[in-house]
Amino acid sequence: MAGVDRTVDVMVAGAGYAGLRAARDLVAAGLDVVVVEARDRVGGRVLTEVTPSGAVVDQGGQWIGPTQDRLQALADECGAATFPTWVDGSNLELRAGSLHPFSGLVPTSDPDGSADTVATLLDLDLLAAEVSPASPWDHPDAGFLDGITLSEWVATAAQTDVARSLVATATLAVFGCGPDELSLLYVLGYAHGGGSMSSLIRTSGGAQERRFAGGAQQMALHLAAGLGDRIVLDAPVVGVDHDDAGVTVTAERMAADGVRSPWRVSARRMVVAMPPAVQGRIAFDPPLPGARDQLAQRAPMGSVTKVHAVYDRPFWRDAGLSGQVVADAGLLRATFDDSPEDGSHGVLMGFVAGPADRRAESVGVDGRRAACLEELARAFGPEAARPIEFTEQRWSAEPYTRGGPVACLGPGVLTGCGDSLRSPVGPIHWAGTETATVWAGYIEGALESGERVAAEVAAALGPRA
């Protein structure tokens, strides 16, 4: 106990939605809890900001859709209203330099390619229905499905280059990486957890159906308010000593003089609520089992930058456009109308993802802004090149996230070490949206993982004396 600054029942590392939900449930179970967060805020991969002009923009996770019942219940609890994502008007497909309006989920400029895309997505969804989101490695053909990439499967399942390109665009938007970087087995289990791949890429009736008035971080702030001074911010965890009796966790806490110094917490149990790639930067003593350490090494984050162009009004609606673009090239492969419900100003939001995001690192913020605005102007006209504000959130440059929106597992990872994803290591338990069995990669998945790990820890500790 020498040198320990605080002693609790449970130490939670990470104040995103998973860690906050776990902490609240553990406190409700009568346990003494402290939450340690590396950033100076709560919310993790969910961040709401207000621009100088007053626009509310979600720089990370932002949507809610059907069957995301935990998130809806939390929103109801704190009075957070939702409104439909704007879908009125025509979507735009930008293919081979030409614009084509369309409605519905799949662009229709090439009828054969459109039909092939629908058929390919249907085949993918049928395969996904056979794969358990909780234990995809138990599928009888897991070795084969985990031995090929989504790209390899699409190359044979799709008959047209149009379908292959559209699946690639969808993959970039959902995972932040290309289909050549993902195990087919991982994609199938992930899609099943959200209903289907079609559900993940759909707006109306899908994952992007509604948005939160006031932003998606407000529910995290609500959870944090209930935890009060149990949350310690700006204190990244750097080391964990553990044995059968518990853990001693070392964080680097900022002192009043601006100097970081070690701050140690002793706990009977620990919840690690962060992406595997971030967990891998913590020094565990004794070291974690090989499979768990390999998982952290082989679960890189997607690469994504989220951009918002703010205008004094949503002018594209005057032309009967929805604000949604699907492009076969460029930085912005997918865009959405991100304006407020009352349309008091206009916001176009887009993702720069995967290889394009990594290449865009070298051109700097001004180069990315110029390129994005040029692409928006190509789709929506010259007025799109003159926003009153432009913001970007480069998640790959966030040291305590390392990318986004989710971990991207390549071939062999799930069958090699996937069963260590949720398995406790002594007194150490794992949470975070990557560990979810429903809606992994989404806020709903983070909440589910927090619920699961809190029940797990409470059962392990038993009734409080």
Sequence and secondary structure as in RCSB ss.txt:
>XXXX:A:sequence
MAGVDRTVDVMVAGAGYAGLRAARDLVAAGLDVVVVEARDRVGGRVLTEVTPSGAVVDQGGQWIGPTQDRLQALA
DECGAATFPTWVDGSNLELRAGSLHPFSGLVPTSDPDGSADTVATLLDLDLLAAEVSPASPWDHPDAGFLDGITL
SEWVATAAQTDVARSLVATATLAVFGCGPDELSLLYVLGYAHGGGSMSSLIRTSGGAQERRFAGGAQQMALHLAA
GLGDRIVLDAPVVGVDHDDAGVTVTAERMAADGVRSPWRVSARRMVVAMPPAVQGRIAFDPPLPGARDQLAQRAP
MGSVTKVHAVYDRPFWRDAGLSGQVVADAGLLRATFDDSPEDGSHGVLMGFVAGPADRRAESVGVDGRRAACLEE
LARAFGPEAARPIEFTEQRWSAEPYTRGGPVACLGPGVLTGCGDSLRSPVGPIHWAGTETATVWAGYIEGALESG
ERVAAEVAAALGPRA
>XXXX:A:secstr
 TT SEEEEEEEE  SHHHHHHHHHHHHTT  EEEE SSSSS TT  EEE TT  EEESS  EE TT HHHHHHH
HHHT  EEE    SEEEEEETTEEEEE SSS  SSHHHHHHHHHHHHHHHHHHTTS SS GGGSTTHHHHHHSBH
HHHHHHH  SHHHHHHHHHHHHHHHSS GGGSBHHHHHHHHHHTS HHHHH STTSTTSEEETT TTHHHHHHHH
HHGGGEE S  EEEEEEETTEEEEEEEEE TTS EEEEEEEEEEEEEES HHHHTTSEEES   HHHHHHHHT  
B  EEEEEEEESS GGGGGTEEEEEEESSSSEEEEEE   TT SSEEEEEEEETHHHHHHGGGHHHHHHHHHHHH
HHHHH GGGG  SEEEEEEGGG TTT S SSB   TTHHHHHGGGSS  BTTEEEESGGG SSSTTSHHHHHHHH
HHHHHHHHHHH S  
